[in-house]
Amino acid sequence: MRSSRNCPTGAAAANCERHVITAEDITALFQKQLSSIENETTRKQTVATWVEAAKLGGWQSVDDLKTMPFTLLTNTHGISLVEHTIAVTEGALALARKQETAYARMPYKVNTDRLIAGGLLHDVGKLVETEKDGQGGFRKSRRGMYARHPISGAILAARCGLSDDIVNTIACHAREGDGAPKVLETVLIHQADFATFDPLVMLEKGQLIV
């Protein structure tokens, strides 16, 4: 049964319960990236994982996803989870493609479907980890206190049928993956992820030279 913790209370609650984020909504958000996944099953499972995460987290609209900050750990300066997801996916792709064009011989093979699916899903667990605080902001949810987003996201992806290698990109893209075996795409996603996160932390601390 879907959580209603991001629904309003009182008379509006019943109407809110009828609103859900659909596969069509997610496809529209990430149309460019999803269209580059060649395997149809992987593409559908990626979308299904976002839909299931939104359902479990009680998110009601695409507008919520577009305003939700991608992290609670620092000031995001308005960068949303959706924008961050696209930036990390495209950044990881760029890292892979530049190696492929610059190296005379690639020492490893990039799996593009795995890279795109993993990029789109690396933070999907934040839909479970984060909730509205009732005052116009966001906070960590009770579920988020039990398990961080790499864990909840990996569980959701596995439930939706995604392969173990793609689950690895989610489970191991952050500190949970320190010292753990990883597929190549997990490494690329990790680098793209922290390239978007670390500058904001440094900016907040006055350590970023601008």
Backbone torsions as a table, in degrees:
resi	resn	phi	psi	omega
1	MET	NA	140.4	-173.9
2	ARG	-73.2	138.3	175.0
3	SER	-68.6	146.1	178.7
4	SER	-116.4	20.1	-172.5
5	ARG	-69.8	-16.8	175.1
6	ASN	-100.2	9.5	174.3
7	CYS	-87.1	156.3	171.4
8	PRO	-70.4	167.3	177.1
9	THR	-103.6	168.2	176.7
10	GLY	82.2	-148.1	-172.7
11	ALA	-63.6	-28.8	-177.4
12	ALA	-76.3	-14.4	-173.0
13	ALA	-63.8	-42.4	-177.6
14	ALA	-61.5	-41.6	178.3
15	ASN	-66.9	-38.6	179.9
16	CYS	-61.0	-37.3	-177.2
17	GLU	-62.2	-21.3	-178.0
18	ARG	-84.5	-7.4	-179.2
19	HIS	-97.6	128.0	177.3
20	VAL	-136.2	156.4	174.0
21	ILE	-86.7	126.2	-172.5
22	THR	-102.2	170.1	175.1
23	ALA	-60.5	-35.2	178.5
24	GLU	-65.5	-38.3	177.3
25	ASP	-61.3	-47.7	-178.2
26	ILE	-66.1	-40.8	178.4
27	THR	-60.7	-39.8	179.4
28	ALA	-67.0	-36.7	-179.9
29	LEU	-64.4	-40.1	-171.6
30	PHE	-120.7	34.9	-173.8
31	GLN	-54.7	-48.4	-176.0
32	LYS	-61.6	-46.7	-176.8
33	GLN	-70.4	-44.1	-179.3
34	LEU	-62.7	-36.7	-178.4
35	SER	-66.5	-16.3	178.8
36	SER	-89.8	-5.6	174.3
37	ILE	-82.4	116.1	-174.4
38	GLU	-74.5	-37.7	-177.1
39	ASN	-77.6	118.2	-175.0
40	GLU	-64.4	-37.6	-179.9
41	THR	-64.5	-44.5	177.8
42	THR	-61.0	-42.0	179.6
43	ARG	-61.7	-46.2	-179.2
44	LYS	-67.1	-38.4	179.9
45	GLN	-68.9	-33.2	176.5
46	THR	-63.9	-46.7	177.4
47	VAL	-63.1	-43.4	-178.7
48	ALA	-61.2	-34.4	179.3
49	THR	-66.6	-41.6	175.6
50	TRP	-62.2	-43.4	-179.8
51	VAL	-63.3	-44.0	-179.0
52	GLU	-66.0	-39.5	178.6
53	ALA	-65.0	-41.7	178.0
54	ALA	-64.1	-39.5	178.6
55	LYS	-64.8	-47.6	-178.6
56	LEU	-65.0	-36.8	179.4
57	GLY	-79.8	-10.5	179.0
58	GLY	79.8	20.2	179.8
59	TRP	-77.2	138.5	-169.0
60	GLN	-105.1	-24.2	-173.6
61	SER	-149.5	158.5	175.9
62	VAL	-63.2	-32.6	178.1
63	ASP	-59.7	-37.1	175.8
64	ASP	-59.4	-44.1	-178.5
65	LEU	-67.0	-33.1	-178.5
66	LYS	-75.3	-17.9	179.9
67	THR	-106.1	-15.6	-179.9
68	MET	-66.2	125.3	178.9
69	PRO	-66.4	150.1	-176.6
70	PHE	-77.8	-12.7	174.8
71	THR	-151.2	153.2	173.8
72	LEU	-102.6	1.8	-172.3
73	LEU	-86.2	-15.4	179.0
74	THR	-158.1	170.4	176.6
75	ASN	-68.8	119.8	-177.7
76	THR	-88.3	-4.5	-178.9
77	HIS	54.3	37.7	175.3
78	GLY	85.6	0.1	179.6
79	ILE	-74.0	122.1	-174.6
80	SER	-88.9	168.6	176.0
81	LEU	-60.0	-40.6	179.9
82	VAL	-64.2	-47.1	179.3
83	GLU	-61.8	-43.3	179.0
84	HIS	-61.8	-43.3	-179.5
85	THR	-60.2	-43.8	178.8
86	ILE	-66.3	-43.7	-179.1
87	ALA	-61.8	-42.4	-179.4
88	VAL	-68.3	-42.8	179.8
89	THR	-62.2	-47.8	-179.8
90	GLU	-68.8	-35.3	178.1
91	GLY	-65.6	-42.7	178.0
92	ALA	-64.7	-39.6	176.3
93	LEU	-61.8	-42.7	179.8
94	ALA	-63.1	-41.5	176.8
95	LEU	-59.1	-43.3	-179.9
96	ALA	-66.1	-46.5	-175.4
97	ARG	-68.0	-35.6	179.0
98	LYS	-68.2	-34.2	174.2
99	GLN	-65.7	-42.9	-178.3
100	GLU	-63.0	-35.2	-179.2
101	THR	-85.6	-27.7	-176.0
102	ALA	-87.1	-33.1	-175.9
103	TYR	-82.7	136.0	174.7
104	ALA	-64.5	-33.7	178.6
105	ARG	-145.4	120.7	178.9
106	MET	-74.6	126.6	179.5
107	PRO	-78.0	-6.8	179.8
108	TYR	-151.4	159.2	-177.2
109	LYS	-102.4	134.5	176.2
110	VAL	-88.5	129.3	174.3
111	ASN	-97.2	103.2	-172.5
112	THR	-65.5	-40.9	177.8
113	ASP	-59.5	-44.9	179.0
114	ARG	-62.4	-39.7	-177.9
115	LEU	-67.0	-44.8	-179.1
116	ILE	-69.2	-46.6	179.4
117	ALA	-60.9	-43.6	179.3
118	GLY	-65.2	-39.0	177.5
119	GLY	-63.5	-43.3	-179.6
120	LEU	-68.8	-25.2	-174.3
121	LEU	-106.7	-3.3	-171.3
122	HIS	-59.7	-32.4	-179.2
123	ASP	-113.5	16.3	-176.9
124	VAL	-61.8	-26.8	177.3
125	GLY	-64.3	-15.4	177.8
126	LYS	-67.8	-18.5	174.1
127	LEU	-69.1	-21.2	175.9
128	VAL	-97.1	-32.7	-175.7
129	GLU	-76.2	-22.6	-172.7
130	THR	-119.7	148.3	175.2
131	GLU	-145.0	164.0	173.7
132	LYS	-69.3	146.1	-178.9
133	ASP	-95.9	2.0	178.7
134	GLY	81.3	-0.5	-179.2
135	GLN	-125.8	23.4	179.5
136	GLY	89.6	2.2	179.9
137	GLY	-121.9	-160.9	-176.2
138	PHE	-136.5	155.3	179.6
139	ARG	-148.6	169.1	175.8
140	LYS	-72.7	136.1	179.6
141	SER	-82.5	170.0	176.1
142	ARG	-62.4	-41.8	176.2
143	ARG	-60.5	-37.6	179.2
144	GLY	-65.7	-27.2	176.5
145	MET	-71.6	-29.3	-179.7
146	TYR	-79.1	-39.0	-177.0
147	ALA	-150.5	133.3	178.5
148	ARG	-71.3	166.7	-173.6
149	HIS	-59.7	-31.6	177.0
150	PRO	-62.2	-33.0	-180.0
151	ILE	-76.8	-50.9	-179.7
152	SER	-63.7	-37.8	178.6
153	GLY	-65.8	-40.3	178.7
154	ALA	-64.5	-40.6	178.6
155	ILE	-62.7	-45.4	179.9
156	LEU	-62.7	-42.8	-179.9
157	ALA	-63.0	-42.1	178.3
158	ALA	-64.0	-41.4	178.2
159	ARG	-61.1	-33.4	-179.2
160	CYS	-84.7	4.1	171.6
161	GLY	95.4	3.4	-179.4
162	LEU	-68.5	149.6	-174.0
163	SER	-71.0	160.5	-176.5
164	ASP	-59.7	-33.5	-178.7
165	ASP	-67.8	-36.3	176.3
166	ILE	-72.9	-37.5	174.9
167	VAL	-58.5	-36.8	178.0
168	ASN	-60.4	-37.6	-179.2
169	THR	-64.9	-29.3	179.4
170	ILE	-83.1	-51.0	-174.2
171	ALA	-64.8	-31.5	-170.5
172	CYS	-113.1	12.9	-175.9
173	HIS	-77.8	-16.5	-179.0
174	ALA	-119.6	-155.0	-172.3
175	ARG	-64.2	-21.7	176.0
176	GLU	-60.8	-21.0	-179.3
177	GLY	-94.8	1.3	-179.3
178	ASP	-57.0	121.2	178.0
179	GLY	79.7	-2.4	-177.7
180	ALA	-91.5	152.2	172.7
181	PRO	-61.7	143.0	-177.2
182	LYS	-140.5	149.1	167.1
183	VAL	-74.7	158.7	-178.1
184	LEU	-54.1	-41.1	-174.8
185	GLU	-65.2	-29.5	175.4
186	THR	-62.8	-41.0	179.3
187	VAL	-63.3	-44.5	-179.1
188	LEU	-65.3	-41.6	178.5
189	ILE	-65.2	-41.8	177.9
190	HIS	-57.5	-46.8	-178.3
191	GLN	-65.0	-43.0	179.0
192	ALA	-66.6	-36.8	-179.8
193	ASP	-62.9	-50.6	-175.8
194	PHE	-76.9	-17.4	172.8
195	ALA	-69.4	-21.8	177.1
196	THR	-95.2	-21.4	-175.9
197	PHE	-93.2	-48.6	-173.5
198	ASP	-59.2	-41.8	179.5
199	PRO	-60.5	-34.2	178.8
200	LEU	-69.0	-39.5	176.7
201	VAL	-63.8	-44.6	179.6
202	MET	-65.0	-39.0	178.1
203	LEU	-61.5	-42.5	-179.5
204	GLU	-63.9	-34.6	-177.3
205	LYS	-89.0	-2.4	-177.2
206	GLY	75.1	21.1	-177.0
207	GLN	-101.7	-6.8	-179.4
208	LEU	-90.1	120.8	178.5
209	ILE	-80.5	117.5	-177.7
210	VAL	-124.6	NA	NA
